[in-house]
Amino acid sequence: MTSSGDLSADLRRRIRAGEFAVGAKLPTNAELMAAHGVSKATVTKAVAALADEGLVYSSKRAGTVVRSQTPVQIPLSRYGEVLAPGGSRGPWEIATATQGLDGHMELVSVERVRADSEIAGLLGLSEGTGLVYRVRHALIRPADIVQIQHAWYPATLAEEAGLDSTGKITGGVYGALTAAGHRPATATETVSARMPTEAEAAQLRIGGRVAVLTLSRLTRDTEGRPLELLRAVAPADRLHLSYDNLPL
């Protein structure tokens, strides 16, 4: 009798052999039940095991779909290439292009908010100070979201750099800040790992047992003034952060 482990092993083998390519749908539950002579509970358990491994994701509209596990290398050097204003690509687009990937930064929302005590403290501002809050998706076209980014900027600075608009920031945020006279000079970055929230798992199309990397970065100008607080979340099996040529 076919067990859920047998079924998941068979589907895993077929996925890795390329029979089901990235973006392809697995057979429906009914088709798997008929082909393997198993119950719906066995199919559900087998597919859940694959989702926990990050091989597939499920949605009510699309069914069970094979997920990309292509790693995306993100070197620290990507920032140095976008400090000069006038460029056409931001750091995500530059980093992905070097790997032959069609990277794109998609703006989800721009809001005016008031700094809570934590954000205010990190940005060196008073609680309640006006901020511009931007949410972005770093993706591989057409719609493979690899990173969710949340960023906060002092409102006056954001206005000067055009970060309060909903238009695309051509050349990236750092280039826009430099053009406005606020050149990024240093960044303090902390990376950790945890399990995703339900909302994060849905947006990143991962199972609830695929860990995510969380990145928090505070960028300062040449005089040490905070310019940007960025917090990002990405699947740990996709995003590879590379801190190249650091002085020891």
N, C-alpha and C positions, 0 to 999 in steps of 0.2 A: 504493500500500500504506500502511495506517495505521501510523504510528510511535508510540512511547510518548509523544513530545511532542505529537502530534496528539490522542491519547486523553486525556492530562492536560489539554490546552487545552479539549477538549470538556466534560470533567467539571467543570473549573473554571468554565466559562461557565454550566453548568447549576446549579451550586451557588450562584453569585452571582446568578443569575436567580431563585432561590427554588424551583427545581424539586425540589431536595433541601434540606429545611429543617434547621436545627440539630437534632441528635439523630436525624435520619433515616439509614437505612442506604443505602449505595450498592449497586448491583447486585452480585451475587457475581462472583467471578472467571470462573466458567463462563458466566454471563450476558453479561458484558462481552466475553469471547472470542467467543461466538456472535454477538452484535450487531455487533461491529466486525471480525470475521474476523481476529483477531490471536492470537498465542501467549500462553501463561500468563506467560512472561518479560516480554512487552511490557506486559501488564496490571500485573504486579508492579512494574515500573519506573515506570509512570505513576502508580500509587497512591502509591508511595514519594515521588515528587516532590510530590504534594499534601500528604502528611504532613510533608515537610520545610518546606513553606510554612505549616503550621499550620491547613490547611483541614479535614483529616480526621485521625482516629486509628483504629488497628486493634487489635482484641483477638480472641483465639481464640474467645471466647464470643459477642461481639456482631457480629463482622465489621468492615467499614469504616464508620465513623460520621462524619457531618459534625459538626465541632467548632465551638463558639461562639468568636467572636473579639470579642465585645462588650467594649469597654474598661470598666474599673471605676476611677472617679476616687476617689482616697484623699487627702483634704486633711489637712494637719497639724492643723487646727482641730478634728478629730474628738475629740482627747483632752480638750480643754477642756470638752467637753460631758458628760464622764462622770466628772469628778473628784468631784462631789458624790455621796455614797453614796445608795442607794435608788432609782436609776434602773432601768428595765426593760430597756434595751438597751445593748450594748457599742459601742465605736467602730466596729467593722466593720459592725454592724447599722445604726448611724446613718448612716454614709457611704453604704452601698448603698441605704438607704431613700430618701435624697434623690434618687436616680437612678431610682426606681421599680423597684428590684431587691429580691428577697427574700433578703437576706443572712442567713447563719446561721453561728455559730461552733460547730464540732463537736469535742469533746474526744476525742482518740484514746487517750491514755494518761497516767497520772500515776505517777511512780516516785520512790523515795528513792535518791539516788546520792551518791557522794563526789566532791568537786570535784577535777578534775585541775589541773595547774599553770597552764594557760592560763585556765580558767574562774575558778579561785580568784583569780588575779591581777586579772582584770577586775572581780570582785565585791569586791575588797579583803579576801579571806579567806585563811586558811591552807590549803595543799593538804591534801586529805582531809576538809575540813569537810563536814558533811551539807548536802545541797541537796534541794529538790523540783524535779523535772524534768517539765515538761508539754509534750506534743505536741498541737497543734491543727490543724484544717483550717478555713480561712476559705473558705466556699463560697457559691454562689448555689443556692438550692433549685431542683430536688430534690437534685442530686448533682454540681454543677459546681464542682470544687475549683479555686480561683483562687490560693490561697496555702497553703503548708505552714509552720507556725510551730513553733519549738523554743524553749522558755523555761526559764530557771533562776532559782530564788529561794533565798535562805538559808532553811534548814529552819524555824528558829524564827519568822521573819517569815511564811513561808507558812502555818504553823499558825495564827498569830494572825489572818491574813486569810482563812482557809478555803480556801487554794489547794492544800492537800494532799488535798482531797476529790475524788471523781469526779463530783460534782454540778455542774450548770451554775452559773457565777458570774454571777448576774443583775446586769445593769448593768455588767459588765466588770471586769477585774482592777484597773484604776486606782481605780474606785469602792470595791472591796473593800479595797484597800490604804489608801485614805483613811479608810474606816470603822474600820480597825484602828489608826489613829493614825500612819500612814506616808504622808503626802501626797506624791505625785510632784510634783517641782518643775522638774526639767530633764531633758533627754534628749539624748544624743549619738548621732547616727545616721549610718551610713556605707552608701552604696548602690553596688554594682558589678554587673557582668554577666559571665556565663560560660555555657558550654554545660552542659546538665543531666546529672546522672548517670543511669544506666539506671533506677534506682529512682524518681528524681524525675520522669523522663519518663513512667513508667508511672502514677504517682499523679496527675500533672497532665494526663495524656492529651495529650501533645504528642510530635511527632517529635523525634528526637535532634538535629536541626539548628535547632530553635527555641530561641533563647537564653532564659535566665532571669535575672531580677534577683535579687540577693541583698542582703538588708538586715540590718544588725547595729545594734541599738539598746541602749544602756545608760541606764537610767533611775535618777535619784537623787532623794532627798528634799530637803527644805528645808535640811538640814544637810550635804548633799553625800554622804550615805551611799548606796551602790548598793542598789537595790531589786530590779531585774529586768534580766537579760540576755536579749534576744530575738534570735533569728536566724531569718529568714524567706526563703523561696524562692517565686518566682512567675513565670509566663510573661511575658516582656518585652513581648509583644504584647497583654497583657490589663491589667496593673496600671499605672496612671498615678498616680504620687506627686506631690502638689501641696503645696509649702511656701509657704503663703499669708501675706502681710503680715508678713514677717520684717523686723526693723529692720536698716538698712544701716550 
